[in-house]
Amino acid sequence: MPGDAHAGASELLARAAAAHLTLLERAVADSAIARVEAARLLSALFSLVERLPSRALRQQVLLDPAFIEGLHAAAGQSRSLASWHGCIAEPSIATVWPTAASEHADRLANSWLALLLREEPNWRGRFALRTDLCGRLRFPLSDWSIELGRAGDRPRTVLADECVTASFTRHDVRLALPEETDQELLLVPRDDWLRMIVGNDGGIDGRRMSSRRSEVRVQLQFAGKIPGWQVRYDPVALADPGHAGLTGGLAAEILGAIRCHSASIASEFDRIISVIRGWELPPAGYGTIHSFSDPTLPRVMGFNVPYTAQDEPQVSPFCFTWFGHELGHTKSYLIETILHVLGLSLASSHGGYTAIVKRYGRRLPIRTLLQIPYTHLYEWVLLTRALEKRFSALPWTISDDPIALGDEIHLEIEEAFDRIGQEVEPTACGHAVLARLWALSKEVLVRWQRARGCHMRSRRSP
């Protein structure tokens, strides 16, 4: 049950880390047999992970979103990774790049570099790194990222999924585009680079760094801890830089309210979610994106907050439920990876879509449909517990009807079960999971009806 599972968060993370290590080991064996270009990189990375001085540090690397994203990006270099990626992440936003391209294994070089410099801080040489879909160079065990974009572009554009050459000399680190290695994107003193990527020192101010490419914008970003929490906040794409702090402050207020209303779910969120990434995406024809996650980036929650011209956030008063929704998604991604390594899955086929779901006005990936009961269960439990405490910890007044929302969440869960029964062929494992989720939903329904009744009686009281 959401909230009762916080004591098992450590076991879930340990098993997920072990599954990622197994996938990396299998990828090494696959690449050696196939003699693909990434074989040397995969083997070197596996050796570095194995040599990490403590189990805790090894687990941190294996659960780092930058490392996991690199494994998905290297799917074209290993049949084991391709099978896992297909089962866990297809279709997803990750498919915007062709994973069969050999150079996309470069993203694992970001992980290799971070670990290599821990062993050999004086290492010298040149090799390829790769930005993510947000135009960021990211590294495991570091909260620093380096964003590359086109200077002066409106709207802002980034160099997404871009190869970047890194040259390590005795005194500095030079980043350049592969075809222009004589024109540095960024020149970083070596000791500053080590403080950022190895030491994770948030005190770097960048004054000793320089850029020589006026047409490329380079921006350093440090994802700091939300005060009182382990989870980090990382502003990614905001129309107004001044909104970065507002979105981070809003996230902190929401987490504080969740902790007051449901301390156990707050504990689980803080243990399992690594970072909240702030976005400011405008409304579109299909509506406004509120929060989102992707299976290639488990432990990362996207939090979207549009603003008015008066800098007022435009979010639902029930936005605290989104945090439970994304926690449910991340747990599902990790659980499905654990199952995959064991040779199990929830459905007999993967990668397909449902028919158009009227409620959402679009098709859903089958893997998303299977996760709906769990993600919405988290929303429902958070709403129920907040209703029981009369939303007392929220810094705003609830003017919308919580009863209508709770009943709607219940209906969505039941519709999801019906659609799964019509469109999915679960495995034996899948049947067991669905039966468990059905039982949990009935338990939550009892508590919801009790809270609902108390709320309705209080509204009728003089």
C-alpha positions as CSV (number, residue, x, y, z in Angstrom):
1,M,0.0,0.0,0.0
2,P,1.3,3.5,-0.8
3,G,2.7,4.8,2.5
4,D,3.2,1.3,4.0
5,A,6.0,0.6,1.6
6,H,8.5,3.2,2.8
7,A,10.2,0.6,5.0
8,G,10.9,-1.5,1.9
9,A,12.4,1.3,-0.1
10,S,15.9,0.3,0.7
11,E,15.3,-3.3,-0.5
12,L,13.7,-2.1,-3.7
13,L,16.6,0.2,-4.5
14,A,19.2,-2.5,-3.7
15,R,17.5,-5.0,-6.0
16,A,17.2,-2.4,-8.8
17,A,20.9,-1.6,-8.4
18,A,21.7,-5.3,-8.6
19,A,19.5,-5.6,-11.8
20,H,21.4,-2.7,-13.4
21,L,24.7,-4.3,-12.7
22,T,23.5,-7.6,-14.2
23,L,22.4,-5.7,-17.3
24,L,25.8,-4.0,-17.6
25,E,27.6,-7.4,-17.2
26,R,25.4,-9.0,-19.8
27,A,26.1,-6.1,-22.2
28,V,29.8,-6.6,-21.8
29,A,29.4,-10.3,-22.7
30,D,27.1,-9.4,-25.7
31,S,29.5,-6.7,-27.1
32,A,32.5,-9.0,-26.8
33,I,30.8,-11.7,-28.9
34,A,29.4,-9.2,-31.5
35,R,32.7,-7.2,-31.5
36,V,30.8,-3.9,-31.5
37,E,32.6,-0.6,-31.2
38,A,31.3,0.0,-27.6
39,A,32.8,-3.3,-26.3
40,R,35.9,-1.6,-24.8
41,L,33.8,1.1,-23.2
42,L,31.3,-1.3,-21.7
43,S,34.1,-3.6,-20.3
44,A,36.0,-0.6,-18.8
45,L,32.9,0.8,-17.2
46,F,32.0,-2.6,-15.7
47,S,35.5,-2.9,-14.2
48,L,35.3,0.6,-12.7
49,V,31.9,-0.1,-11.1
50,E,33.2,-3.4,-9.7
51,R,36.2,-1.7,-8.2
52,L,34.3,1.0,-6.3
53,P,35.4,1.0,-2.7
54,S,32.1,0.4,-1.0
55,R,28.8,-1.3,-1.7
56,A,26.9,2.0,-0.9
57,L,28.9,3.9,-3.5
58,R,28.4,1.2,-6.1
59,Q,24.7,1.3,-5.5
60,Q,24.6,5.1,-5.9
61,V,26.2,4.8,-9.3
62,L,23.9,2.0,-10.4
63,L,20.8,4.0,-9.4
64,D,22.0,7.3,-10.8
65,P,19.6,8.5,-13.5
66,A,22.6,9.5,-15.7
67,F,24.0,6.0,-15.6
68,I,20.6,4.4,-16.3
69,E,19.9,6.7,-19.2
70,G,23.3,5.7,-20.6
71,L,22.3,2.0,-20.4
72,H,19.2,2.7,-22.4
73,A,21.1,4.8,-25.0
74,A,23.5,1.9,-25.5
75,A,20.7,-0.5,-26.4
76,G,21.9,-0.8,-30.0
77,Q,25.2,-2.2,-28.7
78,S,23.8,-5.2,-26.8
79,R,21.0,-7.6,-27.4
80,S,20.5,-7.8,-23.6
81,L,20.1,-4.0,-23.3
82,A,17.9,-4.0,-26.4
83,S,15.6,-6.6,-24.9
84,W,15.4,-4.7,-21.6
85,H,14.9,-1.3,-23.3
86,G,12.1,-2.7,-25.5
87,C,10.3,-4.2,-22.6
88,I,10.7,-1.3,-20.2
89,A,10.8,1.8,-22.3
90,E,9.2,1.3,-25.7
91,P,7.5,3.4,-26.8
92,S,8.8,6.5,-25.0
93,I,10.5,9.9,-25.5
94,A,13.8,8.0,-25.7
95,T,12.8,6.8,-29.2
96,V,13.5,10.3,-30.7
97,W,17.1,9.2,-31.1
98,P,18.0,6.0,-33.1
99,T,19.4,3.7,-30.4
100,A,20.9,1.5,-33.0
101,A,23.5,4.1,-33.8
102,S,26.8,3.1,-32.3
103,E,27.8,6.6,-31.2
104,H,24.9,6.7,-28.7
105,A,26.9,4.5,-26.4
106,D,28.9,7.7,-25.9
107,R,26.5,8.6,-23.2
108,L,27.9,5.8,-21.0
109,A,31.3,7.5,-21.5
110,N,29.9,10.2,-19.2
111,S,29.7,7.5,-16.5
112,W,33.0,6.0,-17.4
113,L,34.7,9.5,-17.0
114,A,33.2,10.2,-13.6
115,L,34.4,6.9,-12.2
116,L,37.8,6.9,-14.0
117,L,38.6,10.3,-12.4
118,R,37.9,8.9,-9.0
119,E,40.7,6.3,-9.5
120,E,43.0,8.4,-11.7
121,P,42.5,12.1,-11.1
122,N,45.5,12.9,-13.2
123,W,44.4,11.0,-16.2
124,R,45.1,12.6,-19.6
125,G,43.5,12.0,-23.0
126,R,40.6,12.7,-25.3
127,F,37.3,11.0,-25.8
128,A,33.7,11.6,-26.7
129,L,30.9,12.6,-24.3
130,R,27.3,13.2,-25.1
131,T,24.5,15.6,-24.0
132,D,21.1,14.4,-23.1
133,L,17.8,15.4,-24.6
134,C,17.9,18.6,-22.6
135,G,21.3,19.6,-24.0
136,R,23.0,18.8,-20.7
137,L,26.2,16.9,-20.0
138,R,25.4,14.9,-16.8
139,F,27.6,12.6,-14.7
140,P,26.8,10.1,-12.0
141,L,27.5,11.1,-8.4
142,S,27.5,14.8,-9.4
143,D,24.7,17.3,-9.1
144,W,26.5,19.5,-11.7
145,S,25.4,19.7,-15.3
146,I,26.6,21.7,-18.3
147,E,24.0,22.9,-20.7
148,L,24.9,23.7,-24.3
149,G,22.6,25.8,-26.5
150,R,22.4,28.2,-29.4
151,A,23.1,31.7,-28.2
152,G,20.4,34.2,-28.9
153,D,17.8,31.7,-30.0
154,R,14.2,32.6,-29.3
155,P,12.6,30.3,-28.3
156,R,15.7,28.8,-26.6
157,T,17.2,25.8,-28.3
158,V,19.7,23.4,-26.9
159,L,22.3,21.0,-28.4
160,A,20.4,17.9,-27.5
161,D,22.0,14.4,-28.0
162,E,25.2,16.1,-29.2
163,C,28.6,14.6,-29.2
164,V,31.2,16.7,-27.3
165,T,34.9,16.1,-27.3
166,A,36.6,16.3,-23.9
167,S,40.4,16.8,-23.9
168,F,42.2,16.4,-20.5
169,T,45.6,18.1,-20.3
170,R,47.8,18.6,-17.2
171,H,46.2,21.8,-16.2
172,D,42.7,22.0,-17.8
173,V,39.8,20.3,-19.4
174,R,38.6,21.5,-22.9
175,L,35.2,20.8,-24.3
176,A,34.6,21.2,-28.1
177,L,32.4,20.0,-30.9
178,P,34.0,17.1,-32.7
179,E,34.6,18.9,-35.9
180,E,35.9,22.0,-34.2
181,T,38.4,20.8,-31.6
182,D,40.5,23.9,-31.9
183,Q,37.5,26.1,-30.8
184,E,36.7,25.3,-27.2
185,L,33.1,25.5,-26.0
186,L,34.4,25.6,-22.5
187,L,37.8,25.7,-20.9
188,V,37.8,24.5,-17.3
189,P,40.8,24.4,-14.9
190,R,41.4,20.8,-14.0
191,D,41.0,21.3,-10.3
192,D,37.6,23.0,-10.8
193,W,36.5,20.1,-13.0
194,L,37.5,17.6,-10.3
195,R,35.7,19.6,-7.6
196,M,32.5,19.5,-9.8
197,I,32.5,16.0,-11.2
198,V,34.3,14.0,-8.5
199,G,33.9,16.2,-5.4
200,N,30.3,17.4,-6.1
201,D,31.3,20.7,-4.7
202,G,28.4,23.2,-5.0
203,G,30.6,26.1,-4.2
204,I,32.1,26.5,-7.7
205,D,31.3,29.9,-9.1
206,G,32.7,29.5,-12.7
207,R,34.8,32.6,-12.7
208,R,37.9,30.7,-13.7
209,M,36.2,29.1,-16.7
210,S,36.0,30.6,-20.1
211,S,34.2,30.0,-23.4
212,R,35.4,31.0,-26.9
213,R,32.4,30.2,-29.0
214,S,30.0,33.2,-29.0
215,E,27.4,31.3,-31.0
216,V,27.1,28.5,-28.4
217,R,25.7,29.3,-25.0
218,V,27.3,27.3,-22.1
219,Q,25.5,27.3,-18.7
220,L,26.5,25.5,-15.5
221,Q,23.7,24.3,-13.3
222,F,23.9,22.8,-9.8
223,A,20.9,20.8,-8.5
224,G,20.8,21.6,-4.8
225,K,19.0,19.7,-2.1
226,I,15.6,21.0,-1.1
227,P,16.0,22.1,2.5
228,G,15.1,19.3,4.9
229,W,15.1,16.7,2.1
230,Q,17.5,14.4,0.2
231,V,15.8,15.0,-3.1
232,R,17.3,17.6,-5.4
233,Y,15.8,20.4,-7.4
234,D,17.1,21.1,-10.9
235,P,15.5,23.9,-13.0
236,V,15.7,22.7,-16.6
237,A,13.7,25.0,-19.0
238,L,12.0,28.1,-17.7
239,A,10.8,31.0,-19.8
240,D,11.8,33.5,-17.1
241,P,15.0,32.7,-15.1
242,G,13.3,34.3,-12.1
243,H,10.7,31.5,-12.1
244,A,13.4,28.9,-11.2
245,G,13.3,29.8,-7.6
246,L,9.5,30.1,-7.5
247,T,9.1,26.6,-8.9
248,G,11.6,25.2,-6.5
249,G,9.9,27.0,-3.6
250,L,6.5,25.6,-4.7
251,A,8.0,22.1,-4.8
252,A,9.4,22.5,-1.3
253,E,6.0,23.7,0.0
254,I,4.2,20.7,-1.6
255,L,6.7,18.3,-0.1
256,G,6.2,19.9,3.3
257,A,2.5,19.5,3.1
258,I,2.8,15.8,2.0
259,R,5.1,15.2,5.0
260,C,2.4,16.6,7.3
261,H,-0.5,14.8,5.7
262,S,1.3,11.5,5.0
263,A,4.7,11.2,6.6
264,S,5.3,7.7,5.3
265,I,4.7,8.6,1.6
266,A,6.9,11.6,2.1
267,S,9.7,9.3,3.4
268,E,9.3,7.0,0.5
269,F,9.4,9.8,-2.0
270,D,12.5,11.2,-0.5
271,R,14.2,7.8,-0.6
272,I,13.3,6.8,-4.1
273,I,13.0,10.0,-6.1
274,S,16.5,11.5,-6.8
275,V,15.6,14.9,-8.4
276,I,12.7,17.1,-9.3
277,R,13.3,18.9,-12.5
278,G,11.5,22.2,-12.9
279,W,9.9,23.1,-16.3
280,E,7.8,26.0,-17.7
281,L,6.0,24.5,-20.7
282,P,3.1,26.6,-22.0
283,P,-0.4,25.2,-22.4
284,A,-1.0,23.5,-25.8
285,G,-4.0,22.3,-27.8
286,Y,-4.1,19.0,-25.9
287,G,-4.0,20.8,-22.5
288,T,-1.2,21.5,-20.0
289,I,1.4,19.0,-18.9
290,H,1.5,19.0,-15.2
291,S,4.1,16.4,-14.2
292,F,5.9,13.7,-16.2
293,S,8.5,11.0,-16.1
294,D,10.2,8.6,-18.5
295,P,11.3,5.0,-18.1
296,T,14.8,5.8,-19.4
297,L,15.1,8.2,-16.4
298,P,13.7,6.5,-13.3
299,R,14.0,8.6,-10.1
300,V,13.5,11.8,-12.0
301,M,10.2,13.8,-11.7
302,G,9.4,16.5,-14.2
303,F,7.3,19.3,-12.5
304,N,5.8,21.8,-15.0
305,V,4.6,25.2,-13.7
306,P,3.3,27.8,-16.2
307,Y,3.1,31.4,-14.9
308,T,0.9,34.4,-15.6
309,A,2.2,37.7,-16.7
310,Q,2.1,38.7,-13.0
311,D,4.4,35.7,-12.1
312,E,1.6,33.7,-10.5
313,P,1.9,29.9,-10.8
314,Q,-0.9,28.2,-12.7
315,V,-1.3,24.8,-11.0
316,S,-4.1,22.8,-9.6
317,P,-4.7,23.1,-5.9
318,F,-4.4,19.3,-5.8
319,C,-0.9,19.4,-7.4
320,F,0.5,17.5,-4.4
321,T,-1.1,14.3,-5.8
322,W,1.2,14.6,-8.9
323,F,4.1,13.8,-6.7
324,G,2.6,10.5,-5.7
325,H,1.7,9.8,-9.3
326,E,5.4,10.2,-10.4
327,L,6.6,8.2,-7.4
328,G,4.3,5.3,-8.6
329,H,5.8,5.5,-12.1
330,T,9.4,5.4,-10.9
331,K,8.6,2.4,-8.6
332,S,7.0,0.7,-11.6
333,Y,10.0,1.3,-13.8
334,L,12.4,-0.2,-11.2
335,I,10.1,-3.1,-10.4
336,E,9.8,-4.0,-14.1
337,T,13.5,-3.9,-14.5
338,I,14.0,-6.3,-11.6
339,L,11.4,-8.6,-13.1
340,H,13.0,-8.4,-16.5
341,V,16.4,-9.5,-15.2
342,L,14.7,-12.5,-13.5
343,G,13.1,-13.4,-16.9
344,L,9.7,-12.2,-15.9
345,S,7.3,-9.5,-17.2
346,L,3.7,-8.3,-16.6
347,A,2.4,-8.8,-20.2
348,S,3.1,-11.3,-22.9
349,S,3.8,-8.6,-25.5
350,H,5.5,-5.2,-25.3
351,G,5.8,-2.0,-27.2
352,G,2.1,-1.7,-28.4
353,Y,-0.5,0.9,-27.9
354,T,-4.1,0.8,-26.7
355,A,-7.0,2.0,-28.8
356,I,-7.9,5.7,-28.3
357,V,-8.8,6.2,-24.7
358,K,-11.7,8.7,-24.6
359,R,-10.7,10.1,-21.2
360,Y,-7.3,11.1,-22.5
361,G,-8.1,11.7,-26.1
362,R,-5.2,9.6,-27.3
363,R,-3.7,6.1,-27.3
364,L,-1.6,4.9,-24.4
365,P,1.4,2.6,-24.5
366,I,0.5,-0.7,-23.0
367,R,3.2,-0.4,-20.4
368,T,1.6,2.9,-19.3
369,L,-1.8,1.4,-19.1
370,L,-0.5,-1.3,-16.8
371,Q,0.9,1.3,-14.5
372,I,-2.3,3.4,-14.2
373,P,-3.8,1.5,-11.2
374,Y,-0.6,1.9,-9.2
375,T,0.1,5.6,-10.0
376,H,-3.5,6.6,-9.4
377,L,-3.5,4.6,-6.2
378,Y,-0.8,6.9,-4.9
379,E,-2.8,10.0,-6.0
380,W,-5.9,8.6,-4.2
381,V,-4.1,7.8,-1.0
382,L,-2.5,11.3,-0.8
383,L,-5.8,12.9,-1.5
384,T,-7.6,10.8,1.1
385,R,-5.1,11.6,3.8
386,A,-5.0,15.3,3.0
387,L,-8.9,15.3,3.1
388,E,-8.8,13.6,6.5
389,K,-6.6,16.4,7.8
390,R,-8.7,19.0,6.0
391,F,-5.7,20.1,3.8
392,S,-4.3,21.8,6.9
393,A,-0.7,21.8,5.8
394,L,-1.2,23.4,2.3
395,P,-0.2,27.0,2.0
396,W,-3.4,27.7,-0.1
397,T,-7.1,27.3,0.3
398,I,-8.8,24.4,-1.5
399,S,-11.6,26.0,-3.4
400,D,-12.2,23.1,-5.9
401,D,-14.2,20.0,-4.9
402,P,-11.9,17.2,-3.5
403,I,-14.8,14.8,-3.6
404,A,-15.3,15.1,-7.3
405,L,-11.5,14.5,-7.8
406,G,-11.4,11.5,-5.5
407,D,-14.4,9.9,-7.2
408,E,-12.8,10.6,-10.6
409,I,-9.5,8.9,-9.6
410,H,-11.5,5.9,-8.4
411,L,-13.3,5.8,-11.8
412,E,-10.0,6.0,-13.7
413,I,-8.6,3.1,-11.7
414,E,-11.6,0.9,-12.5
415,E,-11.6,1.9,-16.1
416,A,-7.9,1.0,-16.3
417,F,-8.6,-2.5,-15.0
418,D,-11.4,-2.9,-17.5
419,R,-9.3,-1.8,-20.4
420,I,-6.4,-4.1,-19.3
421,G,-8.9,-6.9,-19.3
422,Q,-9.9,-6.1,-22.8
423,E,-6.5,-5.2,-24.4
424,V,-3.7,-6.9,-22.5
425,E,-2.7,-10.5,-22.2
426,P,-1.1,-10.6,-18.7
427,T,1.5,-13.2,-17.8
428,A,1.1,-15.3,-14.6
429,C,3.2,-12.6,-13.0
430,G,1.0,-9.9,-14.4
431,H,-2.1,-11.6,-13.1
432,A,-0.6,-11.7,-9.6
433,V,0.3,-8.0,-9.7
434,L,-3.1,-7.0,-11.0
435,A,-4.9,-9.0,-8.3
436,R,-2.7,-7.4,-5.7
437,L,-3.5,-3.9,-7.1
438,W,-7.2,-4.7,-7.2
439,A,-7.2,-5.7,-3.5
440,L,-5.3,-2.5,-2.6
441,S,-7.7,-0.4,-4.5
442,K,-10.6,-1.9,-2.5
443,E,-8.8,-1.1,0.8
444,V,-8.3,2.5,-0.3
445,L,-12.0,2.7,-1.4
446,V,-13.1,1.9,2.2
447,R,-10.9,4.6,3.7
448,W,-11.9,7.1,0.9
449,Q,-15.6,6.5,1.6
450,R,-15.1,7.1,5.3
451,A,-13.2,10.3,4.7
452,R,-15.7,11.4,2.0
453,G,-18.6,10.9,4.4
454,C,-17.0,12.9,7.2
455,H,-16.2,15.7,4.7
456,M,-19.8,15.8,3.4
457,R,-21.3,15.8,7.0
458,S,-19.0,18.6,8.0
459,R,-20.1,20.7,5.0
460,R,-23.8,20.2,6.0
461,S,-23.1,21.1,9.6
462,P,-24.3,24.6,10.6
